[in-house]
Amino acid sequence: MKNKVKFGTDGWRATPSTGLSNENIMICAQSFSDYINQKNIKDQKKILIGYDTRKNSKKYAELTYQVLESNNIEAFVTSRPTPTPICSFHIKHSDKIGGIIITASHNSKDWNGFKIRSGDGLSFNEKETKKIEKIVDYYSDNNDKIKYKKITKIKKIDIIESYLEAIRSIIDFDNLEKINKTICVDYMHGSVSGILEKVLPANTRFLRERLDHSFPNMEQPEPILKNLTPLVNDIKDNMISVGIAFDGDGDRLGVVDENGKFQNATDVFAILSNHILKKYKSSESIGTTVTMPTTIEEVAKRNKSKIFRTPVGFKNLAPLLEESKVIFAGEESGGYSIKNHVSDKDGILSALLYLECMAINNCKPSDLLKNIQKEFGVKSYQRVDLKFNEKDRKKILLKLSDLHKNFSTNNSLIEIDKTDGIKFFLTNDEWVLIRESGTEPLLRIYIESNSEEQINRLKNKVLSFLEIEF
């Protein structure tokens, strides 16, 4: 059976076994072309096409270019593999009315995708996505209607220098020279490779800078601890001040301190939020999702700021940045961004903000975290990803709907929030959030408490009630 293209908010991702092919890339390109032509009848139509370091990404980008040009849309392909946030920034701050990025972000090597962006450099909203989905469905059954002519001369564009120039208005790069010891950057073979050499101190070390679509020795190019062994070892062996790492398309940041210890994205978010509020002497609000620990509320309170919480996904935070309702936004997967820049998560800017925070405070990364914990308290936090058998889905969801009764019997339940999944606020400043994955039989369980022991108690209580073995 032929694998049909299933479009979502950010576009489409697949592997060769689930439909990744020239034909389906062309279906996506033709559908996006129709959408652009229907929406912009008289306007000048210019579209940016970017791509990452994955296998066939450049080929798919050029194939997309040929379909767009065949539909009378002027297209430009980035001159090299380019991070998603740089593409989003260029679209927002240029004459482009939209964009396409061939990437699967942090997915494993077999994946690739067709990510779409609006003229603001944002993910499309649900209403517009549904319009594109209908067109995709049509061409999935009528691919002979796709317009395509072979074009050998492809217009290329370098968008990196203009991005870095804009970053200079946010980051004082002279400050970074104050960092006492060497910085180490782990590119993880992704599309950020070769970019930070242009702005970081001359003695900065770079790891895994070779572009490699196989992403060797890692499950997927995601900057999490299990994928950062080369960075951790280099820090320990060479007295490095800090390590920073990026996912495949540069929209996520990972930080390793001077001792080789990985800093969780939730801690990095608290450090960056506090830094930005102090840097701009601002009391503007901070945006985050319902899954982020409550330390951020304490950071906001101390800076006379407030917190906006949204469902999971940066697409829900982006409008807050775009409408200047928040000065900074971030999610627990390691994606952050600042207003008046681009309302899309940006690992590069986030890394530079972290380095700036180190330089201004003359602090080691471990001290930055200790200072946050000393000023705002220490809480324990854990996420559990729990797979279950598909045949048990109804039973588990039914049990989940009754979980509040279990908490109520102990008089520990204070409030329930259903912004995304079910979040139970309990006594002693504890909470438990359970969300169902929309794509696979998986529950994500988030717990915050005052100790690891208490977290494990709550975790076991939930799992026992749901009758799931873990």
C-alpha positions as CSV (number, residue, x, y, z in Angstrom):
1,M,0.0,0.0,0.0
2,K,1.3,3.4,-1.0
3,N,2.3,5.7,2.0
4,K,0.3,8.9,1.8
5,V,1.7,12.2,2.9
6,K,0.2,13.4,6.2
7,F,0.7,17.1,6.7
8,G,0.9,18.6,10.2
9,T,1.5,22.1,11.6
10,D,5.2,22.2,10.8
11,G,4.9,20.2,7.6
12,W,5.7,16.5,7.0
13,R,8.3,14.0,8.2
14,A,8.9,10.4,7.1
15,T,11.4,7.7,6.5
16,P,11.9,5.7,3.2
17,S,9.7,3.0,4.7
18,T,6.9,5.4,5.6
19,G,6.9,7.4,2.3
20,L,10.0,9.6,2.0
21,S,10.6,9.8,-1.7
22,N,11.1,12.2,-4.6
23,E,7.4,11.8,-5.5
24,N,6.1,12.7,-2.1
25,I,8.5,15.7,-1.8
26,M,7.0,16.9,-5.2
27,I,3.5,16.4,-3.8
28,C,4.4,18.6,-0.9
29,A,6.0,21.2,-3.2
30,Q,3.1,21.3,-5.6
31,S,0.6,21.6,-2.7
32,F,2.5,24.5,-1.1
33,S,2.7,26.1,-4.6
34,D,-1.0,26.0,-5.0
35,Y,-1.6,27.4,-1.6
36,I,0.8,30.3,-2.3
37,N,-0.7,31.0,-5.7
38,Q,-4.3,30.9,-4.3
39,K,-3.4,33.2,-1.4
40,N,-1.2,35.7,-3.4
41,I,-2.9,36.3,-6.7
42,K,-1.2,39.6,-7.6
43,D,1.7,39.8,-5.1
44,Q,5.3,39.2,-6.0
45,K,5.9,35.6,-4.8
46,K,9.3,34.8,-3.4
47,I,10.0,31.7,-1.3
48,L,13.1,30.6,0.5
49,I,14.1,26.9,0.4
50,G,16.6,25.8,3.1
51,Y,18.0,22.4,3.9
52,D,20.0,20.5,6.5
53,T,22.8,18.0,6.4
54,R,20.7,14.8,6.0
55,K,20.9,12.4,3.2
56,N,19.2,13.8,0.0
57,S,18.3,17.1,1.7
58,K,20.0,19.2,-1.0
59,K,18.5,17.0,-3.7
60,Y,15.0,17.4,-2.2
61,A,15.6,21.2,-1.9
62,E,16.5,21.5,-5.5
63,L,13.5,19.3,-6.5
64,T,11.3,21.6,-4.5
65,Y,12.8,24.6,-6.3
66,Q,12.0,23.1,-9.7
67,V,8.3,22.5,-8.8
68,L,7.9,26.0,-7.3
69,E,9.5,27.7,-10.3
70,S,7.3,25.6,-12.6
71,N,4.4,27.1,-10.8
72,N,5.6,30.7,-11.5
73,I,6.9,31.2,-7.9
74,E,10.4,32.7,-7.6
75,A,12.4,30.5,-5.3
76,F,15.9,30.7,-3.7
77,V,17.8,27.8,-2.3
78,T,20.3,28.4,0.6
79,S,23.9,28.2,-0.6
80,R,24.8,25.6,2.1
81,P,23.0,23.5,4.7
82,T,21.4,26.2,6.9
83,P,19.9,26.0,10.4
84,T,16.1,26.3,10.6
85,P,16.2,29.4,12.9
86,I,18.4,31.2,10.4
87,C,15.9,30.4,7.6
88,S,13.0,31.5,9.8
89,F,14.8,34.8,10.6
90,H,15.5,35.5,6.9
91,I,11.9,34.9,5.9
92,K,10.6,37.2,8.6
93,H,13.1,40.0,7.8
94,S,13.2,39.9,4.0
95,D,10.8,40.1,1.0
96,K,10.0,36.4,1.2
97,I,6.4,35.5,1.7
98,G,7.1,32.0,3.0
99,G,9.6,29.3,3.2
100,I,10.3,25.6,3.0
101,I,13.1,23.8,5.0
102,I,14.1,20.2,4.1
103,T,14.8,18.8,7.6
104,A,13.8,16.3,10.2
105,S,15.3,18.4,13.0
106,H,16.5,16.0,15.8
107,N,15.0,12.8,14.4
108,S,17.3,9.9,13.6
109,K,19.3,9.6,10.4
110,D,16.6,7.7,8.4
111,W,14.2,10.6,8.7
112,N,13.7,13.7,6.5
113,G,11.0,16.2,6.2
114,F,9.3,19.1,4.4
115,K,8.9,21.9,7.0
116,I,6.9,25.0,6.0
117,R,7.0,28.6,7.3
118,S,4.7,31.6,6.9
119,G,5.8,35.0,5.8
120,D,6.6,35.8,9.5
121,G,8.9,32.8,9.7
122,L,6.4,30.9,11.8
123,S,4.7,27.5,11.8
124,F,1.3,27.7,10.1
125,N,-1.8,27.8,12.3
126,E,-4.3,25.0,12.2
127,K,-6.7,26.7,9.9
128,E,-4.1,27.3,7.2
129,T,-2.6,23.9,7.7
130,K,-5.9,22.3,6.9
131,K,-6.1,24.2,3.7
132,I,-2.8,22.8,2.6
133,E,-3.7,19.3,3.8
134,K,-6.7,19.2,1.5
135,I,-4.4,20.1,-1.5
136,V,-1.9,17.4,-0.4
137,D,-4.7,14.9,-0.4
138,Y,-5.7,15.8,-3.9
139,Y,-2.1,15.5,-5.3
140,S,-1.6,12.3,-3.4
141,D,-4.2,10.8,-5.7
142,N,-3.4,12.9,-8.8
143,N,0.4,13.2,-8.9
144,D,0.2,13.4,-12.7
145,K,-1.1,17.0,-12.2
146,I,2.1,18.1,-10.6
147,K,3.9,20.9,-12.6
148,Y,7.5,20.1,-13.1
149,K,10.2,21.2,-15.6
150,K,13.9,20.5,-15.3
151,I,15.8,23.6,-14.3
152,T,19.5,23.4,-14.3
153,K,20.4,26.9,-13.1
154,I,19.2,27.3,-9.5
155,K,19.3,30.6,-7.7
156,K,21.3,30.3,-4.5
157,I,21.4,32.7,-1.6
158,D,23.7,33.1,1.5
159,I,21.6,34.2,4.5
160,I,24.0,33.5,7.3
161,E,25.9,36.8,7.3
162,S,22.8,38.9,7.6
163,Y,21.7,36.7,10.5
164,L,25.0,37.1,12.3
165,E,24.9,40.9,11.8
166,A,21.5,41.0,13.4
167,I,22.7,38.9,16.3
168,R,25.4,41.5,17.0
169,S,22.7,43.9,18.0
170,I,21.6,41.5,20.7
171,I,24.9,40.0,21.9
172,D,28.0,42.0,22.8
173,F,30.7,39.6,21.3
174,D,33.5,41.5,23.0
175,N,32.0,40.4,26.3
176,L,32.6,36.7,25.3
177,E,36.3,37.4,25.3
178,K,36.1,37.7,29.1
179,I,35.4,33.9,29.5
180,N,38.5,32.7,31.1
181,K,38.9,29.3,29.6
182,T,38.2,27.7,26.2
183,I,34.6,27.2,25.0
184,C,33.9,23.9,23.2
185,V,31.2,23.6,20.6
186,D,29.7,20.3,19.5
187,Y,28.1,20.6,16.1
188,M,26.9,17.0,16.1
189,H,27.5,16.9,12.3
190,G,24.5,19.2,11.9
191,S,23.7,22.4,9.9
192,V,25.2,24.9,12.5
193,S,28.6,23.5,11.6
194,G,31.0,26.2,10.5
195,I,28.9,29.2,11.6
196,L,30.1,30.0,15.1
197,E,33.7,30.2,14.1
198,K,32.8,33.6,12.7
199,V,31.8,35.1,16.1
200,L,33.3,33.1,19.0
201,P,36.8,33.7,20.5
202,A,39.7,32.4,18.4
203,N,40.6,29.7,20.9
204,T,37.2,28.0,20.8
205,R,37.3,24.2,20.1
206,F,34.9,22.6,17.7
207,L,33.8,18.9,17.7
208,R,32.0,16.8,15.1
209,E,32.1,19.8,12.6
210,R,32.2,17.5,9.6
211,L,28.8,17.4,7.8
212,D,27.7,13.8,8.0
213,H,24.2,12.6,7.2
214,S,24.8,9.3,9.1
215,F,25.2,11.1,12.4
216,P,27.7,8.4,13.6
217,N,27.7,7.1,17.1
218,M,24.4,8.6,18.2
219,E,20.8,7.5,18.0
220,Q,19.7,10.9,16.7
221,P,21.3,14.4,16.5
222,E,19.5,15.7,19.7
223,P,21.7,17.5,22.2
224,I,20.9,15.3,25.2
225,L,23.3,13.6,27.6
226,K,23.4,10.2,25.9
227,N,24.5,11.8,22.6
228,L,27.2,14.1,24.1
229,T,29.9,11.7,25.2
230,P,32.6,13.3,22.9
231,L,31.8,16.7,24.4
232,V,31.8,15.5,28.0
233,N,35.1,13.8,27.5
234,D,36.7,16.8,25.8
235,I,35.6,19.0,28.7
236,K,37.1,16.7,31.2
237,D,40.4,16.2,29.3
238,N,41.1,19.8,28.3
239,M,39.8,22.0,31.2
240,I,37.1,23.5,29.0
241,S,34.9,26.3,30.5
242,V,31.6,25.2,29.0
243,G,30.3,22.9,26.2
244,I,27.4,23.8,24.0
245,A,25.7,21.5,21.4
246,F,23.0,21.7,18.8
247,D,20.6,19.4,17.2
248,G,20.5,18.6,13.4
249,D,18.8,21.8,12.3
250,G,20.1,24.1,15.1
251,D,16.8,25.0,16.9
252,R,17.7,23.2,20.1
253,L,20.5,23.8,22.6
254,G,22.4,21.5,25.0
255,V,24.7,22.8,27.7
256,V,27.5,20.8,29.6
257,D,29.2,22.5,32.5
258,E,33.0,22.8,33.2
259,N,32.9,19.5,35.1
260,G,31.3,17.6,32.2
261,K,27.9,17.6,33.8
262,F,24.9,18.1,31.5
263,Q,22.5,20.9,32.5
264,N,18.8,20.0,32.0
265,A,16.9,22.2,29.6
266,T,14.6,23.3,32.4
267,D,17.6,24.6,34.4
268,V,19.0,26.4,31.3
269,F,15.7,28.0,30.7
270,A,15.7,29.4,34.3
271,I,19.2,30.7,33.9
272,L,18.4,32.4,30.5
273,S,15.1,33.9,31.7
274,N,16.8,35.4,34.7
275,H,19.6,36.7,32.6
276,I,17.3,38.3,30.0
277,L,15.0,40.0,32.6
278,K,18.1,41.5,34.3
279,K,19.9,42.4,31.1
280,Y,17.0,44.4,29.8
281,K,15.9,45.5,33.3
282,S,12.6,44.2,32.3
283,S,9.4,43.1,34.1
284,E,7.9,41.8,30.8
285,S,6.3,38.3,30.9
286,I,8.0,35.0,30.2
287,G,6.3,32.3,28.1
288,T,6.6,28.6,28.6
289,T,4.6,25.4,28.5
290,V,2.6,23.5,31.2
291,T,5.4,21.0,31.6
292,M,8.1,23.4,32.8
293,P,9.0,23.3,36.5
294,T,7.8,26.0,38.8
295,T,11.3,27.6,39.4
296,I,10.4,29.9,36.5
297,E,7.5,31.3,38.5
298,E,10.0,32.2,41.3
299,V,12.3,33.8,38.7
300,A,9.5,35.9,37.4
301,K,8.2,36.9,40.8
302,R,11.7,38.2,41.8
303,N,11.9,40.2,38.6
304,K,8.3,41.5,38.9
305,S,7.4,39.5,35.8
306,K,4.6,37.1,35.1
307,I,4.4,33.7,33.4
308,F,2.3,32.7,30.4
309,R,1.8,28.9,30.2
310,T,0.6,27.1,27.0
311,P,0.1,23.6,25.7
312,V,3.3,21.7,24.6
313,G,4.9,22.8,21.4
314,F,6.8,26.0,20.4
315,K,4.0,26.7,17.9
316,N,1.9,27.7,21.0
317,L,4.7,30.0,22.3
318,A,5.5,31.7,19.0
319,P,2.4,33.9,18.9
320,L,3.3,35.3,22.4
321,L,6.7,36.4,21.1
322,E,5.3,37.7,17.8
323,E,2.7,39.8,19.6
324,S,5.2,41.0,22.2
325,K,3.3,39.5,25.0
326,V,6.5,37.9,26.4
327,I,10.1,38.9,26.2
328,F,11.4,35.3,26.2
329,A,9.9,31.9,25.7
330,G,11.1,28.3,26.0
331,E,10.1,24.7,26.3
332,E,11.5,21.7,28.2
333,S,12.9,20.1,25.0
334,G,15.6,22.8,24.8
335,G,14.1,25.3,22.4
336,Y,14.2,29.0,23.4
337,S,13.9,32.4,21.7
338,I,13.6,36.2,22.4
339,K,11.1,38.8,21.1
340,N,12.0,41.1,18.2
341,H,14.3,38.4,16.8
342,V,12.4,35.4,15.3
343,S,9.4,33.8,16.9
344,D,10.8,30.3,16.4
345,K,13.2,28.4,18.7
346,D,16.8,29.3,18.0
347,G,19.6,27.2,19.5
348,I,22.3,29.5,18.2
349,L,21.0,32.7,19.8
350,S,20.3,30.7,23.0
351,A,23.9,29.5,23.2
352,L,25.2,33.0,22.7
353,L,22.9,34.3,25.5
354,Y,24.2,31.6,27.8
355,L,27.8,32.5,27.0
356,E,27.0,36.2,27.5
357,C,25.4,35.3,30.9
358,M,28.7,33.5,31.9
359,A,30.8,36.5,30.8
360,I,28.7,39.2,32.4
361,N,28.5,37.4,35.8
362,N,32.1,36.1,35.5
363,C,30.7,32.7,36.4
364,K,31.2,29.0,35.6
365,P,28.2,27.2,34.3
366,S,27.9,25.2,37.6
367,D,27.9,28.5,39.5
368,L,25.2,29.9,37.3
369,L,23.0,26.9,38.3
370,K,24.0,27.1,42.0
371,N,23.1,30.8,42.0
372,I,19.6,30.0,40.5
373,Q,19.1,27.3,43.1
374,K,20.3,29.5,46.0
375,E,18.1,32.4,44.9
376,F,15.0,30.5,43.8
377,G,15.1,27.2,45.6
378,V,15.7,23.6,44.6
379,K,13.0,21.3,43.3
380,S,13.1,17.8,42.0
381,Y,11.7,17.2,38.5
382,Q,11.3,14.1,36.3
383,R,9.7,13.1,33.0
384,V,8.8,9.5,32.3
385,D,8.0,8.3,28.8
386,L,5.8,5.3,29.2
387,K,4.9,3.0,26.2
388,F,1.8,0.9,26.5
389,N,0.1,-1.8,24.4
390,E,-2.3,-0.3,21.9
391,K,-5.0,-2.7,22.9
392,D,-4.8,-1.2,26.4
393,R,-5.4,2.4,25.3
394,K,-9.1,2.7,26.2
395,K,-8.6,1.1,29.6
396,I,-5.7,3.4,30.4
397,L,-7.5,6.5,29.3
398,L,-10.5,5.5,31.3
399,K,-8.3,4.9,34.4
400,L,-6.6,8.2,33.8
401,S,-10.0,10.1,33.9
402,D,-10.5,8.6,37.4
403,L,-7.0,9.4,38.7
404,H,-8.2,12.6,40.5
405,K,-10.2,10.3,42.8
406,N,-7.0,8.6,43.9
407,F,-5.5,12.0,44.8
408,S,-8.7,13.2,46.4
409,T,-8.9,10.3,48.9
410,N,-5.7,11.5,50.5
411,N,-6.9,15.2,50.6
412,S,-3.9,16.1,48.5
413,L,-5.6,17.4,45.4
414,I,-5.9,21.2,45.2
415,E,-6.7,21.8,41.5
416,I,-6.9,20.2,38.1
417,D,-5.6,21.9,34.8
418,K,-6.5,20.5,31.4
419,T,-4.6,22.9,29.2
420,D,-2.7,20.0,27.8
421,G,-3.4,16.5,29.2
422,I,-4.3,16.5,32.9
423,K,-2.3,18.3,35.5
424,F,-2.9,17.7,39.1
425,F,-1.8,20.3,41.6
426,L,-1.2,18.7,45.0
427,T,-0.4,19.8,48.5
428,N,3.3,20.5,49.5
429,D,3.9,22.3,46.1
430,E,3.8,19.1,44.1
431,W,2.2,18.4,40.8
432,V,1.8,15.6,38.3
433,L,1.0,16.1,34.6
434,I,0.0,13.2,32.3
435,R,-0.2,13.7,28.5
436,E,-1.0,11.2,25.8
437,S,1.1,11.2,22.7
438,G,-0.9,12.0,19.6
439,T,1.2,9.8,17.3
440,E,2.0,6.6,19.3
441,P,0.9,4.6,22.3
442,L,2.8,6.6,24.8
443,L,2.1,8.5,28.0
444,R,4.4,11.3,29.1
445,I,4.3,11.7,32.9
446,Y,5.8,14.9,34.4
447,I,6.3,15.2,38.2
448,E,7.7,18.0,40.4
449,S,8.2,17.6,44.1
450,N,10.7,18.6,46.9
451,S,12.8,15.4,46.6
452,E,13.7,12.5,44.4
453,E,12.2,10.2,47.0
454,Q,8.9,12.0,46.8
455,I,8.9,12.0,43.0
456,N,9.4,8.2,43.0
457,R,6.6,7.8,45.5
458,L,4.2,9.8,43.2
459,K,5.4,8.0,40.1
460,N,4.8,4.6,41.6
461,K,1.4,5.7,42.9
462,V,0.3,6.8,39.4
463,L,1.7,3.7,37.7
464,S,0.1,1.4,40.2
465,F,-3.3,3.2,39.8
466,L,-3.1,3.0,36.0
467,E,-2.0,-0.7,36.4
468,I,1.0,-0.2,34.1
469,E,4.3,-2.0,34.7
470,F,7.4,0.2,34.4
